[in-house]
Amino acid sequence: MKANNMDTVDLQRRKFLLAAGLGSAGTIAVLAATDKLPAAAAKADAAAAEPEATKGYRASPHVLNYYRTTKV
């Protein structure tokens, strides 16, 4: 009988975790649909406003120093 009780507890735990996961996913979907995520939009706007000159690889002084120290 004890094993049967453990099965019930395990099933209840699984149902809880499933409900929690679905609830979280539902909340995120609603927030995304209503555009209540200003942080993501702000990051996208900031990335678009960044000038092209600052994007990509730059050989800064500390990088050049590293290259100098690795010469054989």
C-alpha positions in Angstrom: 0.0 0.0 0.0 2.9 2.4 0.6 4.0 2.2 -3.0 0.5 3.2 -4.1 0.7 6.3 -1.9 4.0 7.2 -3.4 2.6 6.9 -6.9 -0.2 9.3 -6.0 2.3 11.8 -4.6 4.5 11.5 -7.7 1.5 12.1 -10.0 0.4 15.1 -8.0 3.9 16.6 -8.2 4.0 16.0 -12.0 0.7 17.7 -12.4 1.8 20.7 -10.4 5.0 21.0 -12.4 3.1 20.7 -15.7 0.6 23.4 -14.6 3.4 25.7 -13.4 5.2 25.4 -16.7 2.1 26.0 -18.8 1.2 28.9 -16.6 4.6 30.5 -17.1 4.5 29.9 -20.9 1.0 31.4 -21.0 2.1 34.5 -19.1 5.0 35.1 -21.4 2.8 34.6 -24.5 0.3 37.2 -23.2 3.0 39.7 -22.3 4.7 39.3 -25.7 1.3 39.6 -27.5 0.4 42.8 -25.6 3.9 44.3 -26.1 4.5 44.7 -22.3 8.2 43.8 -22.6 9.8 47.3 -22.9 13.3 46.0 -22.1 13.5 43.9 -25.2 12.2 46.7 -27.4 14.7 49.2 -25.8 17.6 46.8 -26.5 16.5 46.4 -30.2 16.2 50.2 -30.6 19.6 50.8 -29.0 21.3 48.2 -31.3 19.7 49.8 -34.3 20.8 53.3 -33.3 24.5 52.2 -32.8 26.7 53.5 -35.5 28.4 51.0 -37.8 31.9 52.2 -36.9 31.6 50.8 -33.4 30.4 47.3 -34.5 32.8 44.5 -35.3 36.4 43.7 -34.5 38.7 46.5 -33.3 42.4 46.0 -32.5 42.5 47.9 -29.2 45.7 48.5 -27.3 45.3 45.6 -25.0 44.7 43.2 -27.9 47.7 44.6 -29.7 49.7 44.0 -26.5 48.5 40.4 -26.4 49.5 39.8 -30.0 52.9 41.3 -29.2 53.4 38.9 -26.2 52.5 35.8 -28.3 55.2 36.4 -30.9 57.8 33.7 -31.0 
